[in-house]
């Protein structure tokens, strides 16, 4: 439970203010460091360098799935068009 409290405190310490101007941005380096600390065990269990690597993989997989769904929908539309002739 102590490790969880330490990680929770790290996240709490890294809470950023919301930018009030498009010229002000959060500090991604500090956010990445906190994410790395919080998700270290998870990343290690999947042999990943960081949680961002996992997120990137998930994004690519989701985009590939969406592309395949669109292909199948187009093919179904073609088939239904052929049936109606």
N, C-alpha and C positions, 0 to 999 in steps of 0.2 A: 504494500500500500504506500510505502514511503517513496518508491520510484514514481508511482503514479502522481503523487502529490507534487514531487519535484517537476515532473513534466507539465502538470497543470499550472504550476507557478510560472514556468518558463513561457507558456502560452499567454498567461495573464500579463506578464511583464512585456510581452511583445505586441500587445494590442496597439494598433495604430489609429490615429485620428483620421477621419474621412477628409479627403482634400476638399477645400472650399473653392479652389481655383484649378483650371486645367493645367496651370503651370506648377502646381504642387503635387508631388506623387509620393506614395508610400515608399519605404525602403525595402526593395525586394531581397536584398542580400540578407538582411536581418530576418525577414520573414522566412526565407529559404533555410536559414540556420535553425530557426525554431522548428520548422516542419521536419527537417532532418533529425532533430533531437526527438521530437514526439513520435515520429514514424520509423525510428531506427530499427526497432525489433521487427516490424512488419517488412521493411525493405530488405533486411538481412535474411528473413525467412524465405524471401522470393529471389534471393541472390541479385538484388538490384542496388544500384549505387545511391538512389534516392527515391522518395515517393513521387517526385516529378517524372522519373523514368516510367513508373507504373502508370501514372496519369496519361503520359504520352502514348504508351502502348494501348491503353483503353480507348483513347481518342481515335487512334488509327483503326483499331478493330471496329469501333462503332461506325466510323466513316465508311469502312469497307462493307459492313452489313447494310448500311443505308443505300449504298451504291447497288448492291446485289438486289435489294428489295425493289428499287426503282427499275432495274433491268427486268426482273420477274413481272412487275406490274405492266411494263411496256409489252412484254411478250404475251401476257394474258390478254391485254387489249387487242393485240394483233390476232390472237387465236379467236377471240370473241367476234372480231370483225370478219374473220374467215368463216365462222359458223353462220353469221347472218347473211352471207351472200347466197 
